[in-house]
Amino acid sequence: MTATLTPTAPPEADAPRPRRRLLLLVVLVTALVVGGVVAVRSATASADDVRSGTTAVSVQEFAAHTGVRVTLLGLVAQGGMIEFRYQVVDPDKAALLLHDDDKRPILVAEDSGATLAMLSRPHNHKADLKAGGTYFFLMPNTRNAVEDGTPVTVIVDDVRLEHLVARS
């Protein structure tokens, strides 16, 4: 009886390569952390960047330019969200707040300079906005940048309304 031997791979070739897997894991985690930091920083950009190039206006001028009168910046969801409540004075202009990416409101906490920007449209109205109607949408209060009593600047397009006070 003759036995045939077949060559087999050395045992270390089949064994997992812990160093290579660890290196891959470190690279992957680092990429995720860097991506997260970039995303948060872009969502909470410096106030100087956002306010420069805008004009401070009165409540009446803001309403004439944007079609809305801001009636409340309220802290809800245990301070994690900001309710942006507004009354429509010009439905055509007000609709741009909801549908035009360049006209989304940006909030700046005046005491810290933290900037809160909407990354997506707040909602879609199936019905037309009505003059005199009151509407609202919610914005994330990233890093709890706005607290009760915080003075806030609202920027829409190239105008800004300063010194609104957030309420809980």
VENMO-V343939 format. One record per pair of residues at least 6 apart in sequence whose C-alpha atoms are under 8 Angstrom apart, sorted by the first residue. I is the first residue (numbers start at 1). J is the second residue. Records with the same first field share a line. If there is no record, write none. Layout:
BEGIN
I->J / J
END
This chain:
BEGIN
43->115 / 116 / 117 / 118 / 119
44->114 / 115 / 116 / 117 / 142
45->114 / 115 / 116
46->113 / 114 / 115
47->108 / 113 / 114 / 115
48->113
50->115
51->155 / 160
53->158
54->155 / 157 / 158 / 159 / 160
55->158 / 159 / 160
56->159 / 160 / 161 / 162
57->159 / 160 / 161 / 162
58->161
59->69 / 161
60->69
62->68 / 69 / 159 / 160 / 161
63->69 / 89
64->89 / 90
65->93 / 159
66->90 / 93 / 94 / 97 / 156
67->88 / 89 / 90 / 91 / 92 / 93 / 94
68->86 / 87 / 88 / 89 / 90 / 93 / 94
69->86 / 87 / 88 / 89
70->84 / 85 / 86 / 87
71->84 / 85 / 86 / 87
72->83 / 84 / 85 / 86 / 166 / 167
73->82 / 83 / 84 / 85 / 164 / 165 / 166 / 167
74->82 / 83 / 84 / 85 / 166 / 167 / 168
75->81 / 82 / 83 / 147 / 148 / 166 / 167 / 168
76->82 / 83 / 168
79->141 / 144 / 147 / 168
80->140 / 141 / 142 / 144
81->138 / 139 / 140 / 141
82->138 / 139 / 140 / 141
83->136 / 137 / 138 / 139
84->136 / 137 / 138 / 139
85->134 / 135 / 136 / 137
86->134 / 135 / 136
87->131 / 132 / 133 / 134 / 135
88->94 / 129 / 130 / 131 / 132 / 133 / 134 / 135
89->131 / 132
90->131
91->128 / 129 / 130 / 131
94->129
95->129
96->103 / 104
97->103 / 104 / 105
98->104 / 121 / 122 / 123 / 124
99->121 / 124
101->120 / 121
102->157
103->156 / 157
104->117 / 118 / 121 / 156 / 157
105->117 / 118 / 154 / 155 / 156 / 157
106->115 / 116 / 117 / 118 / 154 / 155 / 156
107->115 / 116 / 117 / 152 / 153 / 154 / 155
108->114 / 115 / 116 / 152 / 153 / 154 / 155
109->115 / 145 / 146 / 150 / 151 / 152 / 153
110->150 / 151 / 152 / 153 / 163
111->150 / 151
112->145
114->145
116->139 / 140 / 141 / 142
117->139
118->139 / 140
122->137 / 138 / 139
123->137
146->152 / 166
147->166 / 167 / 168
148->165 / 166 / 167 / 168
149->165 / 166 / 167
150->165 / 166
151->162 / 163 / 164 / 165 / 166
152->162 / 163 / 164 / 165 / 166
153->160 / 161 / 162 / 163 / 164
154->160 / 161 / 162 / 164
155->161
END
